Amino acid sequence: MLPPLREVIARHGLSASKALGQNFLFDGQLLARIAAVPGDLTDAEVLEVGPGPGGLTRALLAAGARVTAIERDHRCIPALAELGDAYPGRLRVIEDDALKVDAPSLFAGAPHIVSNLPYNVGTALLIGWLSAQWQPWWRSLTLMFQREVADRIVAQPDSDAYGRLAVLAQWRSGARIAMPVHRSAFTPPPKVMSAVVHIVPATPPEGVRLAVLERLTAAAFGQRRKMLRQSLKGVPGAAEAMERVGIDPTRRAETVSVAEFVALARAMDAGVGARAG
């Protein structure tokens, strides 16, 4: 029987580090609900980034997962070691910076990634995972973000939250908010609300390269209040592609759907090929 997490934290003298973007979760029922989002984890490989003292790690192990946890805060390692002793052979702890670890090399198959991400690196990690080769090295992403970031990931056109992150997350995967999480659930409570986002990879559209889509959306949303003909002025082939696809150049980026951005990127690529030929 594991001691309560609060007792473990007190015994090891742990406190959430603002510099590391830490906020601890103690609610066992909430943590179990998060661990259940990917589905049945019995004997499944799971990558957890920033486990801290191991609240979510406990829930993942209790759900039957085999967990690889990357934690850069040395203070938390003894508490995680206790969890490893309680679940022999089921927890591997790597003390390092997740931004620097070659995570795919840690797994023979494709793991689920389930994390209460440190807020200061969460978006950077997500973009790296979404920019992986497709089909990606992970099976699904179940990630805690600030609510504002979560809204940007799942945003639809004609909303203030819609932008590059939405296109990147949705053009070849499905993204949804699995549950909101009130700030009071954390210790210490952050200033903002949070939400758990669940992302599942899908078959990407054919004839579209990520690099072209990234360049296109960077220009379009870099000047999101301007008409496309102005914001895409410096992107080679964009004007011709808009004409071929039938996108009105007087529209603004926030009105263009993910599917339309994909079609525009495909047309730009096709135009490059035609000019080269």
N, C-alpha and C positions, 0 to 999 in steps of 0.2 A: 504494500500500500504506500503510494507516494505521499509525502507530506504536502500540505497546502502550499501553493506557489508563493503566497505572501510570506509564509514561514521560511521558505528557501531564500527568498530575496533578503529578508531581514538577517538571516544567519550569515549570508555572504556579504552583507553590507552593500547591496546593490542599489543604485538609483538610476533613473533614466537620464541619459546624457543628451543634452540639447544639441551639442556639437555633432553628435552622431545621428541626430534625427530620431531618437528613440522615444516611444510611448508604449508602456507595458499594458497588456490586457490580462485581467485576472478572471473574468467571467467564464467558467468552464463550459456552461451551456452554449454561450456565444461562440467560443472557440471550437466546440464540437460541430456547430452549424457551419462554420467556415470550412472545417475539414471535410464536411459532407458535400460541399458544392461540386467538386470534380466527379463525384460518384463513388462507387465502391473502390476503396484503396487497399483492400486485402492483398498483401504481398506486392503492392505496387511501389515502384521507385518514385520518390518525391524529392525535389530540391527545395530547400527553404533558405531564404536569404534573410539575414538579420534576425535570428531567433531570440536574441537577448537571453533572458533567463529560462526560456523554453516553454512558455505558455501554449503557443500554437503547436510546438513540437510534441508536447504531451498528447494533444488532441489527435495529431496525425499518427503517432505511434499507437494510441488506443484504437484508432480506426484500422490498424493492421498494416500501415505503410512501413516501408524501409526508407529512412530519411537520411539524406545528406544535407547537413546544415553548414552554411558559410557564415562565420561570425568574426568580425574584426575586433570586437571589444574583449580584450583579454580577461576583464573582470568576470565575464559571464561563462567562461570556459569550465570552471569547477562545477557550476550548477548544471551545465549540460552534461558533464561527465557523470554526474549522479543519475541523470536520465538514461545514459548509455548503460550504466550498471543495472538499472531496473528493466531495461529491454535489451538483453545481450544480443549482439550481432545485428541490431536493427537500426542503430544510430551511428553515423560517421560525421565527425565534427572537423571542419577545416577552418583553422584560424587564419583568415586572410581578408583582403578587400575584394568583395564580389565583382567590382568593376575590373579587377585585374586577373581574376581566375578564369581559366579556360574551362568553363562549366561543361560543355559538351563532352570533353574528354573524360569526365568523371563517370560517365554512364555507358553501358553496353547497349542499352535500348533507349527509348524516349521516355523521360520522366514527366510527371506532372510537376509544375512549379506552383507552390502554394506558400505565400509569404505575406506577413504584415510588414511591408517594405519600409525601411527607413525613408522618411519623407524627403530627405535631402538628396537621395540618389534614385528614388523610385522611377521617375520619368526616364532618366538616362538608361536604366536597366531595361525598362519596357521597350524603348526604341531599339535597343540592341537585340532583344529577343524577337521583335517584330521584323527586324531587318535581316534575320537569319535566312539561310537558303531554305527553299520551300520544296517539299514538305519539311517543316522545321525539325530541329532535334528534340523539341519538347512536345508533349501530348496535349497539354492544356495549361492555361495560366489562370490562377485564382489569386488575386492580388488586392491588398488593401491600399487605397489611395485617399488623399484629401478629396472631399466630395467634388470640389471644383475640377480637379484633374479627372476624376471618374466621369463627370459629365462631359468633359472634352473628348474622352475616348469613345463614348457611345452617342455623341451628338449627331443630330440630323441637320440637313440644310435649312437655311433661313432661321438659324438660332445663333445667339452670340457665342455659344460654346463651340460651334462647328468650325473646324480648321484642319491644319495639317495632321494633327494627332488622330482625329477621327478618320481621315482618309487612310492613313497608314494602318490603323487598327482594323478597318472594315473592308478594305479592298480585296483581301484574300483570307479573311477570318470573320467569325461571328463574335460580336462583343455585346455583353449585356451587364447591367448592374444586378448582381445577385442579392445584395441586401445593403440597406443603409446602416451605418453604425454611429450612434450618438457619441458626441465628444466625452460625455460623462462615463463612458465605458472604459476609458483609458486612465492610466496613472503615469505622469500627471495629465490632466485633461488638456488636449491641444486647444488652440483658439478656434479651430474650424471643425466642421463635421467631416465624417469619413464615409467611405462606401467600399464594398468588395466588388470587384469587377471580375467577370469570368469570360475568358477568351478561348475559343476553339478554332484551330486552323481549318481552312477549307481549300478546295482546289482553286488555284488562282486563275484568273482569266488568261487566255492565251495571247501571245504577241505583245506583252507589256513587260517592260523592264523597270525594276524598282528605282534605278538611278534616274530614269526619265521622269517617272512620277514624282520623285522627291524634288527634282529641279523645277518641275512644273508647279507643284503646290507651294514650294518655297517662294517663288515669284508671285504667284496669285495671292497667297495669304500674307505675304510681306507688305502688300499694299491693298489690304482687303476692302477698303472703302472706295477704291478706284475701280473703274470699269476694266474688264479683262483686256481690252485692246491697249490700255495704258500699262497695267501691271505686268502683262506678258510681252511688252514691247521688246525687251531685251532677250527673249527666249527664242532661239532660232527655230523656225518652222511652226511656231505656235499659231500665228495668224492664219497661215494656210490650213493648218489642222482644224482650227475652229470653223473655217468655211466648209471643209469637207465633212465634218461631223454635224454641222448645222447648229452650232452654239453661237448665240447672239453675242458679239463682242462688246455690247453695251451692258451686259450682265456683270454682276460682281461675284467674287469668288464664293462668298457665303451662300449664294443661290445655286451653285453647281453641285450636283449630286456626286456621290462616290463613283457611280457607274459612268457618269459623264466625264469625270476626270480620267478614269481608266480609258474610255474611248478616245479622249483627246491625246493621252500619252501614247496609245497604240497608233493613232494617226500620225503623230509626230515621228515616231519610230519608222513607220512605213514611208513617210516623206523623206526621211534621211536616206533610207535604202534606195528609194527611187532616184534621188539626186545623185547618189553614189554610182548607181547603175548608168 
